[in-house]
Amino acid sequence: MTAPANPTVNPAARAMLRDVLAGLSATPRAIPSKYLYDAEGSRLFDRITALDAYYPTRTELGILREHIDEIAECIGPGAVLIEYGSGSSTKTRLLLDALAPTLAAYVPIDISREHLLRTAERLRADYPGLRIEPVVADYTRPHTIPDDPVQRRKRVVFFPGSTVGNFEPEEAQRFLGQIVEVIGPGGGLLLGVDRKKDPAVLERAYDDDEGVTAAFNLNLLARLNRDLGADFDLDAWAHRAFYDAERGRIEMHLVSLRDQTVHVGGRAFAFREGETIHTENSYKYGPGEIEAIAAPAGLHVVREWSDPAGWFSLLYFEV
């Protein structure tokens, strides 16, 4: 068995312990969704994206394939493409195929080190002429983009998958402001946005019959056991996902199946049967809602592309 990471010497483990203790001490209890994505979490999420129930990935891929020439024209030649939460970079390959001959660099940023570096090596083999600079970082916090020898190159952030929906609206607005600081005047943002639709479609996407999303959610507790020395009994927890129409978001929770006490970082946390840990939100957006969030950051929409059913959109913003 691998020894848990030592928070006293490992800055990432220290930050995670701080966030987890704060979240478990809060009312209601919650843990930031970014901690779902260790190596196993990233692997499970890749499985989720291939499920029939999980429409966002294949719908966004369809939009990219249908409109790739127009999207590439918006990005333009010679740009530095920065991807937040790059994962396996599956969607990015469509952009790289269209842009690689003139792209200055591709900078994938992800919190899962092993998954990111493995993906970067595959991309280097497939695009040998392209400068690829992976950055292991939590993109919601200050991070450094590799130096560009030509400082005036256009920077474009690719943020697919409607991951922006994981933020509260006020947090999303601040986060988009951070993106503007990274890309600067004239920079671009290609943003994937999930639209509001039938709640049954949404709930099925986040609670699939195969149980892959449940495994993904429960893996968070396995990670806390491994990395922080916690003692969660995974058999005493269950996955729950539902759509909150008033807030316009999917919520994911872990539900305690019995009264129990869990230890994390030397502290004890008592849970009642039925009490939950809130692990993720996924906001869905109606017409004009994401544009209103982006506008105060100085971002305006140049183009928007959607699927025929209007389930998902890709928007290109400029500063």
C-alpha positions in Angstrom: 0.0 0.0 0.0 1.3 3.5 -0.9 1.9 5.7 2.1 -0.3 8.8 2.2 1.2 12.1 1.0 2.7 14.0 3.9 0.9 17.4 4.0 3.8 18.9 6.1 6.3 18.5 3.2 4.0 18.3 0.1 2.5 21.7 -0.8 -0.2 20.1 -3.0 -1.2 17.7 -0.2 -1.1 20.5 2.3 -3.5 22.6 0.1 -5.8 19.7 -0.4 -5.9 18.9 3.4 -6.7 22.6 4.1 -9.5 22.6 1.6 -11.0 19.3 2.7 -10.9 20.2 6.4 -12.6 23.5 5.7 -15.2 21.8 3.5 -16.0 19.1 6.0 -16.3 21.7 8.7 -18.8 23.8 6.7 -22.6 23.6 6.7 -23.6 22.1 4.3 -20.4 20.0 3.8 -18.6 20.2 0.5 -15.3 19.3 -1.1 -14.0 21.2 -4.2 -14.7 19.3 -7.4 -11.1 19.7 -8.6 -10.1 16.9 -6.2 -12.2 14.4 -8.2 -9.4 14.4 -10.8 -6.5 12.3 -9.6 -5.1 9.7 -12.1 -8.0 7.3 -11.4 -10.5 10.0 -11.4 -9.3 11.2 -14.8 -9.4 7.7 -16.1 -13.0 7.3 -15.0 -14.0 10.6 -16.4 -12.6 9.5 -19.8 -15.0 6.5 -19.5 -17.9 8.8 -18.6 -17.3 10.9 -21.8 -17.8 7.7 -23.9 -21.1 6.8 -22.3 -24.3 7.0 -24.3 -26.0 8.9 -21.5 -23.2 11.6 -21.3 -24.1 13.7 -24.3 -21.8 16.8 -23.7 -18.6 15.3 -25.1 -19.9 13.8 -28.3 -22.1 16.9 -28.9 -19.2 19.3 -28.4 -17.0 17.1 -30.7 -19.7 17.2 -33.3 -19.8 21.0 -33.2 -16.0 21.1 -33.5 -16.0 18.8 -36.5 -18.8 20.7 -38.2 -17.3 24.1 -37.7 -13.5 23.5 -37.3 -12.6 25.7 -40.3 -14.5 28.7 -38.9 -13.1 28.1 -35.4 -9.6 27.9 -36.8 -10.1 31.2 -38.7 -11.2 32.9 -35.4 -8.1 31.7 -33.6 -5.8 32.6 -36.5 -2.3 31.6 -37.4 0.7 31.8 -35.1 -1.3 31.7 -31.8 -0.3 30.1 -28.5 -3.2 27.7 -27.6 -3.7 27.2 -23.9 -6.1 24.5 -22.6 -7.4 24.5 -19.1 -8.2 21.1 -17.7 -6.8 19.4 -20.8 -7.3 15.8 -19.6 -6.7 13.5 -22.6 -6.9 16.4 -25.1 -9.3 14.5 -27.3 -11.1 17.6 -28.5 -7.9 19.5 -28.8 -6.7 17.2 -31.5 -9.3 18.6 -33.9 -7.9 22.1 -33.3 -4.3 20.9 -33.6 -5.0 19.1 -36.9 -6.4 22.4 -38.2 -3.8 24.8 -36.6 -0.6 22.8 -35.9 1.2 24.0 -39.1 1.1 27.6 -37.9 0.5 27.2 -34.2 3.3 28.7 -32.0 2.7 26.4 -29.1 0.2 24.2 -27.3 0.1 24.6 -23.5 -2.1 22.0 -21.8 -2.8 22.7 -18.1 -4.1 20.0 -15.8 -4.0 19.2 -12.1 -3.5 15.4 -12.7 0.3 15.2 -13.3 0.5 11.6 -14.4 -2.4 11.9 -16.8 -1.2 15.2 -18.3 2.4 14.1 -18.9 1.4 10.9 -20.5 -1.0 12.7 -22.8 1.7 15.3 -23.7 4.1 12.6 -24.7 1.5 11.1 -27.1 0.9 14.5 -28.6 4.6 15.2 -29.1 4.8 11.9 -31.0 1.8 12.7 -33.2 2.7 16.4 -33.7 6.5 16.4 -33.9 6.8 19.9 -35.3 4.6 21.5 -32.6 6.0 23.0 -29.3 4.1 21.4 -26.5 4.6 22.7 -23.0 2.5 20.9 -20.4 1.9 22.7 -17.1 0.9 20.7 -14.0 -1.2 23.2 -12.0 -4.6 24.1 -10.5 -5.7 26.5 -13.2 -8.1 28.2 -10.7 -5.1 29.5 -8.9 -2.2 31.7 -10.0 0.1 29.7 -12.4 2.9 30.5 -14.8 2.6 30.1 -18.6 5.9 29.1 -20.3 7.9 32.0 -21.7 7.1 32.9 -25.3 10.2 34.1 -27.2 7.9 36.3 -29.2 5.9 38.1 -26.6 3.4 39.6 -29.0 1.9 36.3 -30.0 -1.9 36.0 -29.7 -2.9 33.8 -26.8 -6.1 31.8 -27.0 -7.5 29.7 -24.1 -9.5 26.6 -24.9 -11.9 25.7 -22.1 -14.2 23.0 -23.3 -16.7 20.6 -21.7 -18.7 23.3 -20.0 -16.3 23.1 -17.1 -17.1 26.7 -16.5 -20.4 25.4 -15.1 -18.5 23.9 -12.1 -18.1 27.5 -10.8 -20.7 29.5 -8.9 -21.7 32.4 -11.2 -19.7 34.9 -9.2 -16.7 32.6 -9.2 -17.1 32.1 -12.9 -17.0 35.8 -13.4 -13.7 36.1 -11.4 -12.2 33.1 -13.2 -13.0 34.6 -16.6 -11.3 37.8 -15.4 -8.2 35.7 -14.6 -8.3 34.3 -18.1 -8.3 37.8 -19.5 -5.2 38.6 -17.5 -3.5 35.5 -19.0 -4.5 36.2 -22.7 -4.3 40.0 -22.6 -5.6 42.5 -25.1 -6.6 40.9 -28.4 -6.6 37.4 -26.8 -9.3 34.9 -27.4 -11.3 32.3 -25.4 -13.0 29.3 -27.0 -15.6 28.2 -24.4 -17.8 25.2 -24.2 -21.2 25.8 -22.6 -23.9 23.3 -21.7 -27.4 24.6 -22.3 -30.6 24.2 -20.2 -32.8 21.2 -21.4 -35.0 18.4 -20.2 -34.1 17.6 -16.6 -34.4 13.9 -17.3 -31.6 14.2 -20.0 -29.4 16.1 -17.6 -29.9 13.7 -14.6 -29.2 10.6 -16.8 -26.0 12.2 -17.9 -24.8 12.5 -14.3 -26.2 9.2 -12.9 -25.6 6.6 -15.7 -27.0 3.1 -15.5 -23.5 1.6 -15.7 -22.5 3.3 -12.5 -19.4 4.9 -13.9 -20.2 8.4 -12.6 -20.9 6.8 -9.2 -17.4 5.2 -9.3 -16.0 8.6 -10.3 -17.6 10.4 -7.4 -16.7 7.7 -4.8 -13.1 7.7 -6.0 -12.8 11.0 -4.3 -13.1 9.3 -0.9 -10.6 6.6 -2.0 -8.2 9.5 -2.9 -8.7 11.1 0.5 -7.9 7.8 2.2 -4.7 7.4 0.1 -3.4 10.9 0.0 -4.5 12.3 3.4 -4.7 9.1 5.5 -8.5 9.4 5.9 -10.6 6.3 6.9 -13.7 6.6 4.7 -15.5 3.3 4.3 -16.5 3.4 0.6 -19.3 0.8 1.2 -20.9 3.3 3.6 -21.4 6.0 0.9 -23.5 6.3 -2.3 -23.6 8.7 -5.3 -26.5 11.1 -5.8 -27.1 13.5 -8.7 -30.1 15.7 -9.4 -31.1 18.9 -11.3 -32.0 22.0 -9.3 -34.2 23.9 -11.7 -34.3 27.0 -9.6 -30.5 27.4 -9.6 -30.2 25.9 -13.1 -27.6 23.3 -12.1 -26.8 19.7 -11.6 -25.6 18.8 -8.1 -23.5 15.8 -7.3 -23.3 14.5 -3.7 -21.9 11.6 -1.7 -24.6 10.3 0.7 -23.8 8.7 4.0 -25.7 5.4 4.2 -25.5 5.2 8.0 -24.5 7.1 11.1 -20.7 7.1 11.1 -17.5 9.0 12.1 -14.7 9.6 9.7 -11.2 10.8 10.5 -9.2 13.2 8.3 -6.0 15.0 9.2 -6.3 14.0 12.9 -9.9 15.4 13.1 -13.1 13.4 13.6 -16.2 14.2 11.5 -19.6 12.7 12.5 -22.1 12.0 9.8 -25.8 11.2 10.2 -27.5 8.7 7.9 -28.6 10.6 4.8 -26.2 13.5 5.3 -24.2 14.4 2.2 -20.9 15.8 1.0 -21.5 18.2 -2.0 -18.8 17.3 -4.5 -19.8 19.1 -7.7 -22.1 21.6 -9.4 -22.6 21.8 -13.1 -24.5 25.0 -14.1 -26.5 25.0 -17.4 -27.0 28.2 -19.2 -29.9 29.8 -21.0 -29.7 32.4 -23.8 -27.5 35.3 -22.9 -26.6 34.0 -19.4 -22.9 33.1 -20.0 -22.5 36.2 -22.1 -23.7 38.3 -19.1 -21.2 36.6 -16.8 -18.3 37.1 -19.3 -19.0 40.8 -20.2 -17.7 42.4 -16.9 -14.4 40.7 -17.5 -14.1 42.5 -20.9 -15.0 39.5 -23.0 -17.4 39.9 -26.0 -18.8 37.1 -28.2 -17.5 37.0 -31.8 -19.0 33.7 -32.9 -21.3 31.0 -31.5 -21.8 27.5 -32.8 -24.4 25.0 -31.6 -25.7 21.5 -32.4 -29.1 21.2 -34.2 -30.9 20.5 -30.9 -29.4 23.5 -29.1 -28.1 21.2 -26.3 -24.5 22.6 -26.3 -22.7 25.7 -27.6 -19.1 26.7 -28.4 -18.5 30.4 -28.1 -15.5 32.4 -29.2 -14.8 35.5 -27.1 -12.2 38.2 -27.6 -10.9 40.7 -25.1 
